[in-house]
Amino acid sequence: MKKGPRWELELFTAALALLSLGLALLAGWQQPWNLAGAAALLALILLGIWLRARALRRRIGRYLSGEVFEGSDAQFTLAGLPAPALLLSRKTLIWYNEPFRAQFLDGEDRLLQPVNRVLPGLDLAQCQSPQGQVITAAGGRWQVFAGGEKEGLVFLTLTDITRLSKEAEEYWATRPVCLLLEVDGYDTITGDMKESERARMMEQVNRLLETTIGRYEGFLSRISSCRYIALIEERDLEDLQERRFDVLDKMRQLDDNMGLTLSIGVGRGGASLAECQEWARQSLDMALGRGGDQAAMKTEEGFSFYGGVSRSIEKQSKVRSRIVAGALTELIRNSDSVLIMGHKMSDLDSVGSALGVLHICQTCQVPAAVVLRRGATLAGSLIREFDKAGLEDSFIEPEKVLDAITPDTLLVVVDTCLKHRLESLEVYQQCRHVAVIDHHRRAVDAIDNAVIWYQEPYASSACELVSEMLQYVGEKNDRPTQLEAEALLAGIMLDTRNFGLHTGVRTFEAAAYLRRLGASTEDVKALFASTMEEYAIKAKLVEAARLYMGCAISLSGELPPAAAVAVPQAANDLLTIEGVEASFVAVQQGANVNVSGRSMGAVNVQVILETLGGGGHLTMAGTQLRETTVEEVGRRLEEAIREYRAEQSAQPAPPAKGR
């Protein structure tokens, strides 16, 4: 390894000193009286060097920097640079100009010193990059650029960017951020209120929002009965993030009886105010689509979320159902064919709601079919009932329908809004016109080109939404058959766990409508019957579960394809165990792992499984992780649960709120 010039000089000096000492000893051995004289002379020389070291170093520096050649042809042009500059030989200072001496050496000379003593943290490789290196030294910030290295020599220049850095930091700290805020379910909450009660409630809301925004350099303006717009600075948003948008918690605490919640859409980092406002609108749509009571923030990198600990507020009005039913009917009539598709591993809710939409298409006399894979479904019992009734043509495999898609084909997606969860991504990509009917909370990978978007997180199931729409389609003679009504009722019973969870007034109204159509609860119950093999596997999954921070986690190797329905059933059964607030069942499937999550409402399984790339609903969610093992998934589940519990403990408990 090559050494620097200072090491070489010190080695040479040491060798010369040893040689001189040897000669002095030899002379003293020959003539002892010479030894005393040599020692005295050496002491005088060392004393002179010590007394004149500083002056000697300064003089050598003046020679090296070219000052003694002022006005001559030999003047070094680099000495006149106004910016600090230096020359290194293998990280050792061998030359610098006067500005460098004045700025970094306090007017002293430190030739042959290691450069890191003068410029701590200097990285020559980074200095040679086009961006250079920014360092902090001499009470300021400097950008250092280095030329190419040749024979161990590197030339560096330093530019003072202290003022520029402060101005840049101030610029980014004052970039505008747009906030759109909306009181969730305002019309539903205030529908039966007296004017004085409504005014009192909005006074509390206004005071809270004005106090929150009033902490910052910004403004707040009310733009409708329940919506506000605010403009703040980037540094103010950072403070809101550190507070975890505590305004959401304060809103819930205003009045426990009213159950007020707030949704916030944040737009930051846009090239203009108009772009920030558009991003804020998209963020608010995302927050509302996920059930409200949360803040969603859209940036160039995607979305991030805060809050979301309350249940969605049930909307009492059915006006939107009637409007969507009319729009969907018109869209179907303008199409030459319709395809209806749910999610992978379709269940009773997915297939039941698809069959409900199929009935709407038949009422409109437009050819339609349900796209699903018979070999990968949890609704096999329902499909077999339709086969027995001679309706096997209602279902078609995804691969068989690709060639039949035309520019006027309509795709209706039910029970999901995520692209990666679709039964067939290829079918979706080939269809130009798409409609979505879903009850899950919106996620980042949601379908973004839907002509009709009907998403209601308050609803118990997609079958509930479709059942409401059917009441506004066709004439009295166009009512669904008993078998179709039972398919829809089965989907509602599945997602509500026999009306035990996530039910509202409209859930029972939809079930009553289906009962009037002839749906038999006994026949529907038979659709949930499991085989002896499925029951045994479900029992093993329950037995293998362990409790972790109030959540039951069950891990399993591969299961027979016919026993896939046992996974969600086991997750449901685990909730009946005392002390279990949520359950997760992970099963190996080839190189992938499928996870099914369930809860009683106290734990938001959607938020937990979103960290693993999944999604769903507050009480029902799932995900699939590729190229991994159940052991690794179990570890990641525990980590996600820990983070969720820590987030829960940092927030006040939400007040109890009915739907």
Buried (B, 14 or more C-beta within 10 A) or exposed (E): EEEBBBEBEEEEEEEEEEEEEEEBEEBBEEEEEBBEEBEEEBEEEEEEEEEEEEEEBBBEBBEBBBBEBEEEEEBBEBBEBEBBBBBBBBBBBBBBBBBBBEBBBEEEBBBBBBBEEBBEEBEBEBBBEEEBBBBEBBEBBBBBBBEEBEEBBBBBBBBBBEEEBEEEEEEEEEBBBBBBBBBBBBEBBBEEEEEEEBEEBBEBBEEBBBEBBEEBEBEBEBEEEBBBBBBBBBBBBEEBBEEBBBBBBBBBEBBEEBBBBBBBBBBBBBEEEEEBBBBBBBBBBBBBBBBBBBBBBBBEEEBBBBBBBBBBBBBEEBEEBBEBBEBBBEBBEEBEBBBBBBBBBBBBBBBBBBBBBBBBBBBBEBEBBBBBBBEEBBBBBBBEBBBEEEBEEBBBBBEEBBEEBEEEBBBBBBBBBBBBBBBBEEBBEBBEBBBBBBBBBBBBBBBEEBBBBBBBBBBBBBBBBBBBBBBBBBEEEEBBBBBBBBBBBBBBBBBBBEEEBBBBEBBBBBBEBBEEBBBBBEBBEEBBEBEEEBBEBBEBBBEEBEEBEBBBBBBBEEBEEEBBBBBBBBBBBBBEEEEBBBBBBBBBBEEBBBBBBBBBEEBBBBBBBBBBBBBBBBBBBBBBBEEBBBEEBBEBBBEBBEEBBEBBEEBEEBBEBEB
